[in-house]
Amino acid sequence: MTFEPTFDFELLLEPFDGDTPSGVDPRLDLSPTSRFLRMKDARASARRKERAIDVDGDAPSPMSEWQEVAQLGVEILTEEGKDIEVASWLAEALLRLSGCAGLYVGIKASHGLVERFWDTLYPLPDEDGNESRLSPFIGLNGAEGEGTLIQPLRKIPLTASEPPYGLWQYHQAQEIEQISDSKKRDERIAAGALSLATFTEAVNATPASWYADLVAGIAAVREALDELSGAFAGQVGIDAPPAGSIRAVLQAIADDVNIFAADKLAHAARAAELEAAQSETAKDEESDSEDDDSGEYDEEAGNASTGRAVPSTRPVNREDGLRQLLQIATFFRETEPHSPISYTLEEVVRRGRMSFNELLQELIIDSSARHYFFIASGISSPEVESDSDE
């Protein structure tokens, strides 16, 4: 999965004319209108406001400052110079503004800068070598303390509700649920803490496709992060900035979403499978229609062509029958969303596409019972064969 940036991505990574492909060092401009200094000030102001919100939820929002950080960052990288610290600040801002999609774009931009401009990328190496170039990204992950991306990642929306709830609130709701004293639990909730019931309601109201996109987005960010780490390692070896803390938070988010939104993700997977099957059916019907025009007899379908398409109500083979069942499931989902019929038909099709051994492993969970079934039925157990091969 990829995300389209809201700015000209290729222009941002396009080298400047002349002998300096990275342009000029934006730090050299010390004037009141300096974009670098304004970006630095806007970031500092945004972070102060975030710390205030952590104490007082009604404190002013820092989003306007983060928007300014993002805008100035794009302008600097596009019009002034290629700078790795500016890129790190841009990634911070895009995460706040657009969640995983924004962080993905920020990481991809940083990867492009490291890969294409390393030799001239600002800030240039000094008496301490590449320390000043690497420290911004060390700061994103954190070394001795928590990195600047960690808490914002915990706050990315995990529900499409208003207000949305993040990872830290889900963990808070789980903690409150474990309080055995109902009076204390109610007091925490009355004081503003989130209950697990409220979080679950928000999950139930969030579309399944939203969760599918979230999980895919997290996977895309992790892949982009691996690519950036590889680019740094290619330039500085073992001195490459760590990214373990960022990966750990992303993994925690993915793990939790796969638990509390399991039904939503399963529904999205079935919908995607159904859409693919319908697309395949449409292609097959178009192909059958073209074949029927030839006037030839199709022995497999059992129909003589009369210049018309084979009726879609009669499956031409096993797979076509399964696809038609999925179409019927769609009909019931749209006309009777409260009914279990659509889910039952989709489950029948899913199991119908399994091998016999795969189906038995799902139906007979206990391995010993499954083994005795194979013995009683006189069927060779694939598990025994696998052990003997080893």
Stockholm file with secondary structure:
# STOCKHOLM 1.0

chainA/1-390         MTFEPTFDFELLLEPFDGDTPSGVDPRLDLSPTSRFLRMKDARASARRKERAIDVDGDAPSPMSEWQEVAQLGVEILTEEGKDIEVASWLAEALLRLSGCAGLYVGIKASHGLVERFWDTLYPLPDEDGNESRLSPFIGLNGAEGEGTLIQPLRKIPLTASEPPYGLWQYHQAQEIEQISDSKKRDERIAAGALSLATFTEAVNATPASWYADLVAGIAAVREALDELSGAFAGQVGIDAPPAGSIRAVLQAIADDVNIFAADKLAHAARAAELEAAQSETAKDEESDSEDDDSGEYDEEAGNASTGRAVPSTRPVNREDGLRQLLQIATFFRETEPHSPISYTLEEVVRRGRMSFNELLQELIIDSSARHYFFIASGISSPEVESDSDE
#=GR chainA/1-390 SS CCCCCSSCHHHHTSCCSTTCTTBCCGGGCCSTTCHHHHHHHHHHHHHHHHHHHHHCTTSCCCHHHHHHHHHHHHHIIIIIBCBHHHHHHHHHHHHHHHHHHHHHHHHHHHHHHHHHHGGGCBSCCBTTBTHHHHHHHHHHHCSSSCCTTHHHHHTSCSSSSSSCCCHHHHHHHHHHHTCCCHHHHHHHHHTTCCCHHHHHHHHHTSCHHHHHHHHHHHHHHHHHHHHHHHHHHHHHGGGSCCCHHHHHHHHHHHHHHHHHTHHHHHHHHHHHHHHHHHHHHHHHHHHHHHHHTTTCEETTTTEECCSSCCCTTSCSSHHHHHHHHHHHHHHHHHHCTTCSHHHHHHHHHHHHTSCHHHHHHHHCCCHHHHHHHHHHHTCCCHHHHHHHHC
#=GC SS_cons         CCCCCSSCHHHHTSCCSTTCTTBCCGGGCCSTTCHHHHHHHHHHHHHHHHHHHHHCTTSCCCHHHHHHHHHHHHHIIIIIBCBHHHHHHHHHHHHHHHHHHHHHHHHHHHHHHHHHHGGGCBSCCBTTBTHHHHHHHHHHHCSSSCCTTHHHHHTSCSSSSSSCCCHHHHHHHHHHHTCCCHHHHHHHHHTTCCCHHHHHHHHHTSCHHHHHHHHHHHHHHHHHHHHHHHHHHHHHGGGSCCCHHHHHHHHHHHHHHHHHTHHHHHHHHHHHHHHHHHHHHHHHHHHHHHHHTTTCEETTTTEECCSSCCCTTSCSSHHHHHHHHHHHHHHHHHHCTTCSHHHHHHHHHHHHTSCHHHHHHHHCCCHHHHHHHHHHHTCCCHHHHHHHHC
//
